[in-house]
Structure formats: C-alpha cells, structure tokens
C-alpha cells in the first residue's frame, strides 16, 4: 500500500521547482539605477541642509557669513540634482536644477524671513 503524495503548502519553496517571477519584477540593474542616484541625492542634500543650519545659527550681525553659507548650500543642492541627472545620463541643463535651490530658499527664509 502506497501513501498519498504529500500536499505542499503554496507559500513554501519546493526544491527543484523555482517559483515563477511576477510580471512586474525589476532587474538588479534597474534597482541599482535607482538606488545609487537616491543615495547620492540624499547624501549631498544632507550636506546642504547642514550648511543651511550653520547659516541659521550664525549670529545675525554677520550677514555676509550667512549669505556665504546659503550660496554654498545652493551650490551643493544644485550639485545633488546634477549628479542624479548625470547618473541617469540626462542633460544637465534641465528645469530640475531649480530643485537644488530649495535648501537655499528655506535657509533664506529661516535667516532673513523671520
């Protein structure tokens, strides 16, 4: 007498029978193409945000130093957007570069708007 075959649960892996990949799965190259620009953008924008914070804590009497910090922060922000565009092999001269000025605008409001 033979025993009936073991019924396997669908959520478990069966050796020798790989699970089918879903139709919307991304390749490793596609994922890497989004992870690297995201990391570069966030890292450089954190640097720009730190410079804006340094400008906000600069004494109000030193207006030149505040403006200098904000100019450097806008350069870093623009560099972050340009890095993403370069990694995606797009033209650097794009309207997206204006997004790099966002930390500078927030810093200007913090330093001179209040």
C-alpha positions as CSV (number, residue, x, y, z in Angstrom):
1,X,0.0,0.0,0.0
2,X,1.4,3.4,-1.0
3,X,0.8,6.5,0.9
4,X,-0.8,9.5,-0.8
5,X,1.6,12.2,-2.0
6,X,2.4,14.9,0.5
7,X,0.4,18.1,-0.2
8,X,2.8,21.0,-0.1
9,X,1.8,24.5,1.0
10,X,1.9,27.1,-1.7
11,X,3.9,29.6,0.2
12,X,6.8,27.2,0.9
13,X,9.7,26.7,-1.5
14,X,9.9,23.3,-3.1
15,X,13.4,22.2,-4.1
16,X,13.8,21.8,-7.9
17,X,10.7,23.9,-8.6
18,X,11.5,27.6,-8.6
19,X,8.7,29.9,-8.0
20,X,7.6,31.9,-11.1
21,X,8.7,35.6,-11.1
22,X,5.9,38.1,-11.2
23,X,5.5,40.1,-14.4
24,X,6.3,43.4,-12.8
25,X,9.6,42.3,-11.2
26,X,12.6,44.7,-11.7
27,X,16.0,43.6,-12.7
28,X,19.0,44.2,-10.5
29,X,20.3,46.8,-12.9
30,X,17.1,48.8,-12.7
31,X,17.1,48.7,-9.0
32,X,20.8,49.8,-8.9
33,X,20.0,52.5,-11.3
34,X,17.5,54.0,-8.8
35,X,19.4,53.2,-5.5
36,X,22.6,55.0,-6.4
37,X,21.1,58.3,-7.5
38,X,18.8,58.2,-4.4
39,X,21.8,57.7,-2.1
40,X,23.8,60.4,-3.9
41,X,21.0,62.9,-3.8
42,X,20.1,62.3,-0.2
43,X,23.8,62.4,1.0
44,X,24.5,65.7,-0.8
45,X,21.2,67.3,0.3
46,X,22.0,66.4,3.9
47,X,25.3,68.3,3.5
48,X,23.3,71.3,2.0
49,X,20.9,71.1,4.9
50,X,23.8,71.1,7.4
51,X,25.2,74.2,5.8
52,X,21.8,75.9,6.0
53,X,21.6,75.0,9.7
54,X,25.1,76.5,10.1
55,X,23.8,79.7,8.4
56,X,20.8,79.8,10.7
57,X,23.0,79.6,13.8
58,X,25.4,82.3,12.6
59,X,24.9,85.5,14.6
60,X,22.6,88.0,12.8
61,X,25.3,90.6,12.8
62,X,27.3,88.5,10.4
63,X,25.1,88.9,7.4
64,X,27.9,88.2,4.9
65,X,28.7,84.8,6.5
66,X,25.0,83.9,6.4
67,X,24.8,84.8,2.7
68,X,28.0,82.8,2.0
69,X,26.7,79.8,3.8
70,X,23.5,80.0,1.7
71,X,25.4,80.3,-1.5
72,X,27.4,77.2,-0.7
73,X,24.2,75.4,0.2
74,X,22.6,76.3,-3.1
75,X,25.7,75.0,-4.9
76,X,25.6,71.7,-3.0
77,X,21.8,71.4,-3.7
78,X,22.3,72.0,-7.4
79,X,25.3,69.6,-7.5
80,X,23.0,66.9,-6.0
81,X,20.4,67.3,-8.7
82,X,23.1,67.4,-11.4
83,X,24.6,64.2,-10.0
84,X,21.2,62.4,-10.3
85,X,20.8,63.7,-13.9
86,X,24.3,62.5,-14.8
87,X,23.8,59.1,-13.3
88,X,20.6,58.7,-15.4
89,X,22.5,60.0,-18.4
90,X,20.2,63.0,-18.9
91,X,21.1,66.5,-19.9
92,X,22.4,68.6,-17.0
93,X,20.6,71.7,-18.3
94,X,17.1,70.8,-17.1
95,X,14.4,72.6,-15.1
96,X,15.1,70.0,-12.4
97,X,18.2,72.0,-11.4
98,X,15.8,74.5,-9.7
99,X,15.0,71.8,-7.2
100,X,18.6,72.2,-6.0
101,X,17.8,75.7,-4.8
102,X,15.2,74.5,-2.4
103,X,17.6,74.3,0.7
104,X,18.8,77.8,-0.1
105,X,15.3,79.2,-0.2
106,X,14.4,77.5,3.1
107,X,17.6,78.8,4.6
108,X,17.0,82.3,3.3
109,X,13.5,82.3,4.9
110,X,15.0,81.0,8.2
111,X,17.8,83.5,8.3
112,X,16.1,86.7,6.9
113,X,12.3,85.9,6.7
114,X,11.5,85.6,10.4
